[in-house]
Amino acid sequence: MRPATMGRRLFLTGSAAAAAAVAMRPRTAYGADAPAAPQARTTAGWVRGSQGDGFAVFKGVPYAAPPTGALRFSSPRPPAGWDGVRDATAFGAPSLQSVLPGSSEDSLYANVWTPSTDGRRPVLVYIHGGGWKLGAASMPVYDGSKLAARGDLVVVTFNYRLGVFGFGLHEDLTDWRTGYAANWGLQDQAALLRWVSRNAAAFGGDPDNITLCGTSAGGSSTWQLALHPETRPLIRRIVPISAAHVWAPAVGLTPADARSALELTAGKLGTTVAGLRAVPATTLRDTFDGLFAGAPATRQLASGREYRGPVVDGYWMSGEDWQSADPGLPVLSVNTATEGSFFTGPGSPSPLPTPTTDEELRTVVGTYLLKGTDQVPAGLADSLITAYRAAAVAEGRPTDPLSVLTEIYGDGLLRYQIVRLAERRAAQCPSRQYRMEFAHPVRAPWFGSPHESTSPFLFGTNGIPSNAPEFGNGPLEQQVSDTFGDLVASFAHGSAPTSPNAPALPVFAPDTASTLVLGGPAVARLAVTPKAAQLRAWDTAGWVPRPV
């Protein structure tokens, strides 16, 4: 659940306004022979970006007021307006976290790439991942220039509040204006969508044609925002990639534990929950994160064992993802072929010992299962190992301990719910749903097609210096990247996902060749759901919830 360039610790106005922006555009300070810097008029004021090859980009555009001081733990407020033309050539700071330098609570900024500020193009809003704790839209992996220029899209990335500042629940933090007391990062994402709806036309975008896309924690957010009555009307379709669907205790806090976490943090700091607004930001971050250090069995709180995403609060999240209704919007759902190799390969964000024998494998699988339960049922580790080995033998895949652990890890935490939610939709509400598995292999010492290996190929940043050693930058990688971008861009334009390099993709139907497998020498092919036999081992395991 990390953007590739951060290392493995990471891993979530109308046409009238456009006409006004063109008619009222102020003069620039450039000479007569120099190209004018692109400008756009947002609802808060004019911004001046920079011109690239076939695109314009605006960075660090405020979409909400800084959530600092008294506004910490408050619902996002509109940004303050400004006079003149604001420079928009530098990214805003990452949201406060423990990894990226220069992070700050003052981080609610958007970035926009557009082929032109004239026109009315589809808008692709992308939500970064990072386990609801890390990451930033400013990371080089998320450069939107290729997607915008090749796909004829307006591409928007942005930051949102993370960690204790973004995801939690406590009534003592109720916002006096809105009445909300939880999920401030999810509220930021909703505010960004409203900002895009009001300002897309100024950047050459169509406010009535917004596609929401995200990876990992960001993929989960696309799902939750598509379900919410405030934001669903703003979204035309969604592209959840490797969505980390929320379920407690593994991928979220229960409401009771969310309250307790803030109360315990306040107690350690000698203040009240409301008093946390006045605590120095890094002290608050470190104290809260300290509650989740060490093995889950040693902690005071039983949930939030792997990640701490949105909390069920009755409004911004009415239930865990597996309990909730389908969003009902057109969807292109994506997972990687080996989600788990992100966690079992070099630089894992939550490393486990590498098993080399069956006895070690049994022990490590048992430790992994403690991420989702207080006590592992007798025989569960053995039954999963047996089922995964049998499936691997039948399909001619490796059966060594590391390979088996990798498949179990990725399926239980991620792929099982992704596929089962797609199957539920196909059975209950057949509509425009497409499925894709990203299967392009990474380079040694990494292996498989790990979780979050999708972002460099979607954005076409696989070849930048920080990414190329893992993802490659040869002709095949370029073709895979072009194909991925084509599929998402065509979907955003309103068609079925298409590319000159891929077969026609039918609407997803289980047990038919309706999953597009992207990657490898063939580039793209259709298949029945890969490794379906593995997933059946979880149906009766009672560990990861099955969508209902």
SEKOL-553522 format. One line per field, with one value per residue (C-alpha): residue number from 1; residue in one letter; y, x, z. Coordinates in Angstrom, 1 decimal, always signed. Layout:
BEGIN
seq NUM	...
type a	...
north Y	...
east X	...
up Z	...
This chain:
BEGIN
seq 1	2	3	4	5	6	7	8	9	10	11	12	13	14	15	16	17	18	19	20	21	22	23	24	25	26	27	28	29	30	31	32	33	34	35	36	37	38	39	40	41	42	43	44	45	46	47	48	49	50	51	52	53	54	55	56	57	58	59	60	61	62	63	64	65	66	67	68	69	70	71	72	73	74	75	76	77	78	79	80	81	82	83	84	85	86	87	88	89	90	91	92	93	94	95	96	97	98	99	100	101	102	103	104	105	106	107	108	109	110	111	112	113	114	115	116	117	118	119	120	121	122	123	124	125	126	127	128	129	130	131	132	133	134	135	136	137	138	139	140	141	142	143	144	145	146	147	148	149	150	151	152	153	154	155	156	157	158	159	160	161	162	163	164	165	166	167	168	169	170	171	172	173	174	175	176	177	178	179	180	181	182	183	184	185	186	187	188	189	190	191	192	193	194	195	196	197	198	199	200	201	202	203	204	205	206	207	208	209	210	211	212	213	214	215	216	217	218	219	220	221	222	223	224	225	226	227	228	229	230	231	232	233	234	235	236	237	238	239	240	241	242	243	244	245	246	247	248	249	250	251	252	253	254	255	256	257	258	259	260	261	262	263	264	265	266	267	268	269	270	271	272	273	274	275	276	277	278	279	280	281	282	283	284	285	286	287	288	289	290	291	292	293	294	295	296	297	298	299	300	301	302	303	304	305	306	307	308	309	310	311	312	313	314	315	316	317	318	319	320	321	322	323	324	325	326	327	328	329	330	331	332	333	334	335	336	337	338	339	340	341	342	343	344	345	346	347	348	349	350	351	352	353	354	355	356	357	358	359	360	361	362	363	364	365	366	367	368	369	370	371	372	373	374	375	376	377	378	379	380	381	382	383	384	385	386	387	388	389	390	391	392	393	394	395	396	397	398	399	400	401	402	403	404	405	406	407	408	409	410	411	412	413	414	415	416	417	418	419	420	421	422	423	424	425	426	427	428	429	430	431	432	433	434	435	436	437	438	439	440	441	442	443	444	445	446	447	448	449	450	451	452	453	454	455	456	457	458	459	460	461	462	463	464	465	466	467	468	469	470	471	472	473	474	475	476	477	478	479	480	481	482	483	484	485	486	487	488	489	490	491	492	493	494	495	496	497	498	499	500	501	502	503	504	505	506	507	508	509	510	511	512	513	514	515	516	517	518	519	520	521	522	523	524	525	526	527	528	529	530	531	532	533	534	535	536	537	538	539	540	541	542	543	544	545	546	547	548
type m	r	p	a	t	m	g	r	r	l	f	l	t	g	s	a	a	a	a	a	a	v	a	m	r	p	r	t	a	y	g	a	d	a	p	a	a	p	q	a	r	t	t	a	g	w	v	r	g	s	q	g	d	g	f	a	v	f	k	g	v	p	y	a	a	p	p	t	g	a	l	r	f	s	s	p	r	p	p	a	g	w	d	g	v	r	d	a	t	a	f	g	a	p	s	l	q	s	v	l	p	g	s	s	e	d	s	l	y	a	n	v	w	t	p	s	t	d	g	r	r	p	v	l	v	y	i	h	g	g	g	w	k	l	g	a	a	s	m	p	v	y	d	g	s	k	l	a	a	r	g	d	l	v	v	v	t	f	n	y	r	l	g	v	f	g	f	g	l	h	e	d	l	t	d	w	r	t	g	y	a	a	n	w	g	l	q	d	q	a	a	l	l	r	w	v	s	r	n	a	a	a	f	g	g	d	p	d	n	i	t	l	c	g	t	s	a	g	g	s	s	t	w	q	l	a	l	h	p	e	t	r	p	l	i	r	r	i	v	p	i	s	a	a	h	v	w	a	p	a	v	g	l	t	p	a	d	a	r	s	a	l	e	l	t	a	g	k	l	g	t	t	v	a	g	l	r	a	v	p	a	t	t	l	r	d	t	f	d	g	l	f	a	g	a	p	a	t	r	q	l	a	s	g	r	e	y	r	g	p	v	v	d	g	y	w	m	s	g	e	d	w	q	s	a	d	p	g	l	p	v	l	s	v	n	t	a	t	e	g	s	f	f	t	g	p	g	s	p	s	p	l	p	t	p	t	t	d	e	e	l	r	t	v	v	g	t	y	l	l	k	g	t	d	q	v	p	a	g	l	a	d	s	l	i	t	a	y	r	a	a	a	v	a	e	g	r	p	t	d	p	l	s	v	l	t	e	i	y	g	d	g	l	l	r	y	q	i	v	r	l	a	e	r	r	a	a	q	c	p	s	r	q	y	r	m	e	f	a	h	p	v	r	a	p	w	f	g	s	p	h	e	s	t	s	p	f	l	f	g	t	n	g	i	p	s	n	a	p	e	f	g	n	g	p	l	e	q	q	v	s	d	t	f	g	d	l	v	a	s	f	a	h	g	s	a	p	t	s	p	n	a	p	a	l	p	v	f	a	p	d	t	a	s	t	l	v	l	g	g	p	a	v	a	r	l	a	v	t	p	k	a	a	q	l	r	a	w	d	t	a	g	w	v	p	r	p	v
north +0.0	+2.4	+4.4	+2.8	+5.7	+5.9	+2.4	-0.3	+1.7	+3.3	+2.1	+5.8	+25.5	+25.0	+26.0	+29.6	+29.7	+28.4	+31.2	+33.7	+32.4	+32.8	+36.3	+37.7	+36.2	+38.9	+39.8	+37.9	+39.4	+37.4	+39.1	+39.1	+36.2	+34.0	+31.5	+32.7	+30.8	+29.0	+30.6	+29.5	+31.2	+29.1	+29.9	+31.4	+33.3	+33.2	+30.7	+30.6	+27.2	+26.1	+24.7	+21.3	+19.4	+18.9	+19.8	+22.5	+21.8	+23.7	+22.6	+23.4	+24.9	+25.1	+23.3	+23.8	+25.9	+24.7	+22.3	+23.8	+25.2	+25.3	+23.6	+20.4	+17.6	+19.9	+19.4	+21.0	+24.7	+26.5	+28.1	+31.8	+33.8	+35.9	+38.9	+38.9	+35.7	+33.0	+31.0	+27.4	+25.9	+24.1	+21.3	+21.8	+20.0	+16.3	+15.7	+15.2	+11.8	+10.0	+9.4	+12.2	+15.2	+18.6	+17.1	+19.5	+19.8	+22.6	+20.2	+20.4	+21.2	+19.9	+19.5	+19.6	+18.5	+19.4	+19.4	+22.9	+25.1	+25.4	+22.6	+20.2	+17.0	+14.1	+14.6	+11.8	+12.3	+10.1	+9.3	+8.2	+5.2	+4.7	+2.8	+6.0	+7.0	+7.8	+9.2	+12.4	+13.5	+15.3	+12.0	+11.6	+8.4	+10.3	+12.8	+13.2	+14.6	+11.4	+10.5	+14.0	+14.3	+10.8	+10.3	+13.8	+14.0	+16.6	+14.7	+15.8	+14.6	+15.9	+15.4	+14.6	+14.3	+11.1	+9.1	+10.4	+13.7	+12.0	+8.9	+8.4	+9.0	+10.8	+12.8	+15.3	+16.4	+17.1	+20.0	+22.7	+23.6	+20.3	+17.9	+15.4	+13.8	+11.3	+10.5	+13.9	+12.5	+11.1	+14.5	+16.1	+13.8	+14.8	+18.4	+17.9	+16.3	+19.3	+21.6	+19.7	+19.9	+23.7	+24.3	+21.7	+23.9	+26.5	+23.8	+22.6	+19.8	+18.6	+18.9	+16.4	+13.7	+12.9	+9.5	+8.6	+6.4	+5.3	+2.6	+0.6	+3.0	+5.3	+2.4	+1.9	+5.6	+5.4	+2.8	+4.7	+8.0	+6.3	+5.0	+8.3	+10.3	+13.6	+12.6	+9.9	+12.5	+14.0	+10.8	+9.3	+6.1	+4.6	+2.7	+1.1	-0.5	-3.0	-1.6	-2.2	-2.7	-1.8	-4.5	-4.7	-5.8	-6.1	-3.0	-0.6	+0.3	-0.5	+2.6	+1.7	+1.3	+4.5	+6.4	+4.6	+5.3	+9.1	+8.8	+6.8	+9.3	+12.3	+10.5	+9.9	+13.6	+14.9	+16.5	+15.8	+14.5	+18.0	+19.3	+17.3	+20.2	+22.2	+19.4	+19.9	+18.0	+15.7	+14.8	+13.9	+11.8	+9.9	+9.2	+7.9	+5.8	+4.3	+2.7	+0.4	-0.5	-4.1	-7.3	-7.0	-9.3	-6.8	-3.8	-2.2	-2.1	-5.2	-3.7	-1.6	-4.5	-3.9	-0.5	+2.1	+3.4	+5.0	+4.2	+3.3	+6.5	+6.2	+9.0	+9.1	+5.4	+3.5	+0.0	-1.9	-2.4	-6.0	-5.1	-2.2	-2.0	-1.8	+1.7	+1.0	+3.2	+1.8	+0.3	-0.9	-3.0	-3.9	-6.1	-7.4	-11.0	-11.3	-8.6	-10.4	-10.0	-6.4	-7.7	-10.8	-9.3	-7.0	-4.0	-5.2	-2.5	-5.2	-7.9	-11.5	-14.1	-15.7	-19.4	-22.0	-25.2	-26.3	-26.0	-22.4	-21.8	-23.0	-20.7	-17.6	-18.2	-18.4	-15.1	-13.5	-14.7	-12.9	-9.7	-10.5	-12.3	-12.5	-16.3	-18.4	-21.4	-24.7	-26.1	-23.0	-22.4	-26.0	-26.0	-22.8	-24.1	-27.4	-25.7	-23.2	-26.0	-28.1	-25.1	-24.4	-28.0	-28.1	-24.8	-25.5	-22.7	-22.8	-24.6	-23.5	-21.9	-18.3	-18.6	-20.1	-17.4	-14.7	-15.9	-16.4	-12.9	-11.0	-12.9	-12.7	-9.0	-7.7	-9.9	-12.0	-9.1	-7.4	-10.5	-11.5	-7.9	-8.0	-11.4	-10.2	-7.2	-9.5	-11.6	-8.9	-5.9	-6.7	-3.4	-1.9	-3.6	-4.6	-6.6	-6.4	-8.2	-6.5	-9.2	-7.6	-9.0	-6.8	-7.3	-9.2	-9.1	-8.1	-10.8	-11.3	-8.4	-6.8	-4.6	-1.0	-2.0	-0.6	+3.1	+3.5	+1.9	+3.8	+7.1	+6.1	+6.8	+3.3	+4.5	+7.4	+6.7	+5.7	+3.3	+1.7	-0.8	-2.5	-2.0	-1.7	+0.7	-1.4	-1.5	-4.1	-2.0	+1.1	-0.9	-2.2	+1.4	+2.7	+0.0	+0.6	+4.3	+3.7	+1.4	+3.9	+6.9	+5.2	+4.2	+7.8	+9.0	+6.8	+3.6	+0.1	+0.0	-0.3	-0.1	-1.0	-3.4	-5.3	-7.5	-6.1	-6.3	-7.7	-6.9	-9.1	-12.4	-15.0	-18.3	-16.7	-15.2	-11.7	-10.6	-8.7	-9.9	-7.1	-7.7	-10.1	-10.8	-11.1	-7.6	-8.3	-11.4	-12.4	-15.1	-16.6	-15.2	-16.3	-18.4	-18.8	-22.1	-20.2	-17.9	-20.7	-21.6	-18.3	-18.9	-21.1	-19.9	-17.4	-15.0	-12.3	-11.3	-12.5	-9.8	-10.2
east +0.0	+2.7	+3.5	+6.5	+8.9	+8.5	+9.8	+7.8	+6.8	+4.0	+1.0	-5.7	-18.0	-19.9	-19.3	-20.1	-17.1	-14.9	-16.1	-15.5	-12.0	-11.2	-12.8	-11.4	-7.9	-5.4	-2.3	+0.9	+4.4	+5.8	+7.3	+5.4	+7.5	+7.3	+4.4	+1.9	+1.9	-1.5	-4.0	-7.3	-9.9	-11.0	-13.8	-11.2	-9.2	-6.8	-3.9	-1.0	+0.6	+3.3	+3.3	+4.6	+4.8	+1.1	-0.3	-0.5	-0.1	-1.3	+0.3	-0.6	-4.0	-5.9	-9.2	-9.9	-8.6	-5.6	-7.0	-4.8	-5.2	-8.9	-9.7	-7.8	-10.4	-13.0	-14.8	-12.9	-13.7	-13.6	-10.3	-9.8	-9.9	-7.0	-6.4	-4.3	-2.9	-1.6	+1.5	+0.6	+4.0	+5.0	+3.3	+1.8	+3.3	+2.5	+0.0	+1.6	+3.2	+6.4	+8.1	+8.0	+10.1	+8.4	+5.0	+2.5	-1.0	-1.4	-1.7	-5.1	-4.0	-4.8	-2.8	-4.3	-2.9	-4.9	-4.2	-5.8	-7.8	-10.3	-12.7	-14.8	-12.9	-13.6	-12.0	-10.0	-9.6	-7.0	-6.7	-3.3	-2.7	-0.5	-2.6	-4.5	-1.2	+1.4	+1.8	+1.3	+0.0	+3.3	+5.3	+6.9	+5.0	+1.8	+2.8	-0.3	+1.2	+1.2	-2.4	-3.6	-1.9	-2.3	-5.8	-7.2	-8.2	-8.1	-6.2	-6.5	-4.4	-4.6	-3.6	-5.9	-5.5	-3.8	-3.3	-4.7	-5.6	-7.6	-9.2	-10.9	-14.1	-15.0	-18.0	-15.9	-14.5	-17.9	-17.7	-20.1	-21.0	-21.5	-22.1	-19.5	-17.0	-15.1	-13.3	-11.8	-9.7	-12.7	-14.4	-11.4	-11.9	-15.5	-14.5	-12.1	-14.8	-17.1	-14.2	-13.6	-17.3	-17.2	-13.8	-13.3	-14.6	-11.9	-9.3	-11.0	-12.9	-16.5	-17.9	-20.6	-18.1	-15.9	-14.2	-12.9	-9.8	-7.5	-5.1	-5.0	-6.4	-7.3	-9.2	-11.1	-12.0	-13.4	-15.8	-16.9	-17.3	-19.3	-21.7	-22.2	-25.3	-23.4	-20.7	-22.3	-24.1	-20.7	-19.2	-19.9	-17.8	-15.1	-11.8	-10.8	-7.3	-6.2	-8.8	-8.0	-11.7	-12.2	-13.0	-12.2	-10.0	-7.5	-8.1	-9.9	-10.8	-14.1	-16.0	-15.3	-11.6	-11.5	-12.9	-10.5	-7.5	-8.1	-8.9	-5.7	-3.7	-5.2	-4.4	-0.8	-0.5	-2.2	-5.1	-8.7	-9.8	-10.9	-7.6	-5.8	-6.4	-3.7	-1.1	+2.0	+1.3	+4.3	+3.7	+0.1	+1.1	+3.8	+1.8	-1.2	+1.0	+2.7	-0.6	-0.2	+3.5	+4.5	+2.5	-1.3	-1.5	+0.6	-1.6	-4.3	-6.7	-7.9	-8.7	-6.7	-4.2	-2.8	-4.3	-6.6	-8.8	-12.3	-14.4	-18.1	-19.7	-23.2	-22.8	-19.5	-19.3	-22.5	-21.0	-17.9	-17.4	-18.4	-21.8	-22.6	-24.6	-22.9	-22.3	-24.3	-22.0	-20.0	-16.8	-13.4	-12.2	-8.5	-6.2	-2.7	-1.7	+0.3	-0.9	+1.0	+4.5	+4.4	+4.4	+6.6	+9.2	+12.2	+11.4	+8.0	+6.1	+5.1	+7.8	+7.3	+10.1	+10.7	+9.7	+12.0	+10.4	+6.8	+7.1	+8.2	+5.4	+2.8	+4.2	+4.3	+0.8	-0.4	+1.3	-0.3	-3.7	-3.5	-3.9	-7.5	-8.5	-7.7	-7.2	-6.4	-8.8	-7.1	-6.2	-6.9	-3.3	-2.9	-6.2	-5.2	-1.7	-3.2	-5.8	-3.2	-0.7	-3.4	-4.4	-0.8	-0.2	-3.3	-2.4	+1.4	+2.5	+5.2	+4.5	+7.5	+6.8	+7.4	+5.1	+2.3	+2.7	+2.7	-0.6	-2.3	-1.2	-2.4	-5.7	-6.8	-6.0	-7.0	-7.9	-10.6	-13.0	-12.2	-13.2	-16.2	-17.6	-17.4	-19.1	-21.8	-22.5	-22.6	-25.2	-27.3	-27.2	-25.7	-24.5	-21.3	-18.7	-15.3	-12.5	-8.8	-5.8	-2.4	+0.1	+3.3	+6.3	+8.7	+12.4	+14.6	+15.1	+11.4	+9.0	+5.5	+3.2	+3.0	+0.3	+0.9	+2.9	+0.0	+0.6	+3.9	+2.3	-0.9	+0.8	+3.7	+6.3	+7.7	+10.9	+11.8	+15.1	+13.5	+11.1	+13.1	+15.1	+12.0	+9.5	+11.7	+11.5	+11.9	+9.7	+7.4	+7.0	+6.2	+3.5	+2.0	+1.9	+0.3	-2.3	-3.1	-3.5	-5.6	-8.0	-8.6	-8.8	-11.3	-13.4	-13.3	-14.5	-17.6	-16.8	-15.9	-12.1	-10.3	-6.8	-5.2	-3.0	-5.8	-8.8	-12.3	-13.2	-16.7	-18.8	-17.6	-19.4	-18.0	-16.9	-16.4	-13.3	-14.2	-11.1	-8.5	-5.0	-2.5	+1.2	+3.9	+4.9	+1.3	+0.6	-3.1	-5.4	-8.8	-9.2	-11.6	-10.9	-7.3	-6.6	-10.2	-9.6	-7.4	-10.2	-12.6	-10.4	-11.5	-15.2	-15.5	-12.5	-14.4	-11.4	-12.0	-15.7	-17.5	-19.5	-23.3
up +0.0	-1.0	-4.0	-5.7	-5.4	-1.6	-0.9	+0.7	+3.7	+1.9	+0.7	-0.9	-12.1	-15.3	-18.9	-18.0	-15.7	-18.4	-20.8	-18.1	-17.5	-21.2	-21.6	-18.4	-18.5	-17.3	-19.2	-18.3	-17.8	-20.6	-23.8	-27.0	-28.5	-25.3	-24.9	-22.3	-19.0	-18.7	-16.4	-15.0	-12.9	-9.9	-7.5	-5.1	-7.7	-10.7	-10.9	-13.2	-14.0	-16.4	-20.0	-20.9	-24.1	-25.0	-21.6	-19.0	-15.3	-12.2	-8.9	-5.3	-5.9	-2.6	-2.6	+1.2	+4.0	+6.0	+8.7	+11.4	+14.9	+15.8	+12.5	+13.3	+13.4	+11.7	+8.4	+5.5	+5.0	+1.6	+0.7	+1.3	-1.9	-3.2	-5.4	-8.5	-10.0	-7.6	-8.7	-9.2	-10.3	-7.1	-5.2	-1.8	+1.2	+1.8	+4.5	+7.9	+8.2	+9.4	+6.0	+3.4	+4.3	+4.6	+5.5	+7.1	+8.4	+5.8	+2.9	+1.2	-2.3	-5.7	-8.9	-12.4	-15.7	-18.9	-22.6	-22.7	-20.5	-23.4	-24.2	-22.2	-21.5	-19.2	-15.7	-14.0	-10.2	-8.7	-5.0	-3.8	-1.5	+1.5	+4.0	+5.1	+6.8	+4.2	+0.6	-1.3	-4.7	-5.3	-5.6	-9.1	-9.7	-9.9	-12.6	-14.7	-17.9	-20.0	-19.0	-19.7	-23.1	-24.4	-23.0	-23.7	-20.0	-17.3	-14.5	-10.9	-8.0	-4.4	-0.8	+2.1	+5.8	+7.0	+10.1	+13.3	+11.6	+8.9	+10.2	+13.6	+15.5	+18.7	+19.6	+21.6	+18.2	+16.7	+14.2	+15.4	+11.8	+10.2	+13.2	+11.9	+14.3	+12.2	+8.9	+8.2	+5.4	+3.7	+4.2	+2.5	-0.5	-0.7	-0.6	-3.4	-5.5	-4.9	-5.8	-9.1	-9.9	-9.5	-11.2	-13.8	-16.6	-15.9	-16.7	-19.8	-18.1	-18.0	-14.5	-15.4	-16.5	-13.5	-13.2	-9.7	-9.6	-6.8	-5.7	-2.4	+0.3	-2.6	-4.3	-1.2	-1.1	-4.6	-3.4	-0.3	-2.1	-4.8	-2.1	-0.3	-1.1	-1.0	-3.5	-5.7	-7.9	-8.7	-10.0	-13.4	-13.0	-10.8	-11.2	-7.9	-8.2	-5.6	-3.3	+0.4	+1.3	+5.0	+7.5	+11.2	+12.9	+10.0	+7.9	+10.2	+13.8	+15.3	+16.4	+20.1	+19.4	+17.4	+20.4	+22.8	+20.6	+20.9	+24.6	+25.3	+23.2	+25.2	+28.5	+27.5	+26.7	+29.8	+28.0	+26.9	+23.5	+22.6	+23.9	+21.2	+18.9	+20.8	+21.0	+18.7	+15.5	+15.5	+19.2	+18.5	+15.4	+17.2	+20.4	+18.4	+16.1	+19.2	+20.2	+17.2	+17.6	+18.1	+17.5	+17.6	+20.6	+22.7	+22.0	+24.1	+21.1	+19.3	+15.9	+13.4	+13.2	+9.8	+8.7	+10.2	+7.5	+7.6	+10.7	+10.6	+11.9	+10.5	+8.0	+6.1	+6.3	+7.1	+7.2	+6.2	+2.5	+2.5	+4.2	+1.9	-1.3	-4.6	-5.8	-9.0	-11.2	-14.1	-12.7	-14.0	-11.1	-11.0	-8.9	-9.4	-10.1	-6.8	-4.5	-1.7	-3.1	-2.1	+1.5	+1.2	-1.2	-0.4	+1.7	+3.0	+5.0	+7.5	+7.2	+8.3	+8.4	+5.0	+5.3	+3.8	+5.2	+5.7	+9.4	+9.1	+6.6	+9.0	+11.7	+9.5	+8.1	+11.7	+12.5	+9.4	+10.3	+13.6	+11.6	+11.3	+14.5	+18.2	+18.0	+14.9	+14.8	+15.0	+11.7	+9.7	+8.7	+7.6	+5.6	+3.7	+2.9	+1.7	-0.5	-2.0	-2.7	-4.4	-6.6	-7.5	-8.5	-10.7	-12.4	-12.8	-10.4	-7.7	-4.5	-2.4	+1.0	+0.0	-3.0	-1.0	+1.7	-0.9	-2.4	+1.0	+2.2	-0.9	-1.3	+2.3	+2.7	-0.8	-3.7	-2.1	-1.4	-4.7	-6.7	-4.5	-4.7	-8.5	-8.5	-6.2	-8.5	-11.6	-9.9	-8.3	-10.6	-14.1	-15.6	-16.9	-14.8	-16.2	-14.6	-15.1	-13.6	-13.8	-14.3	-15.6	-13.6	-11.8	-11.9	-9.4	-6.5	-6.5	-7.8	-9.1	-9.9	-6.5	-4.9	-6.1	-9.1	-11.1	-10.5	-12.4	-15.5	-15.3	-15.1	-17.4	-14.8	-14.7	-16.4	-14.1	-12.2	-8.9	-10.6	-13.5	-11.4	-10.2	-13.1	-16.2	-19.1	-22.2	-25.3	-23.6	-20.5	-22.6	-24.4	-21.2	-19.8	-23.0	-22.9	-19.2	-19.9	-23.0	-21.1	-18.3	-20.6	-22.9	-19.9	-18.7	-22.1	-21.7	-23.7	-22.7	-21.8	-25.1	-26.5	-29.8	-27.9	-26.1	-27.1	-26.7	-23.1	-22.4	-19.3	-16.5	-16.0	-13.6	-15.2	-18.6	-20.2	-19.2	-17.2	-19.1	-18.0	-18.7	-18.8	-20.0	-23.6	-24.8	-23.4	-23.0	-23.1	-21.9	-19.2	-16.7	-13.2	-12.5	-9.5	-8.6	-6.8	-4.2	-3.3	-2.5	+0.5	+2.2	+1.6	+4.7	+6.6	+8.7	+8.6	+5.9	+5.6	+2.5	+0.8	+1.3
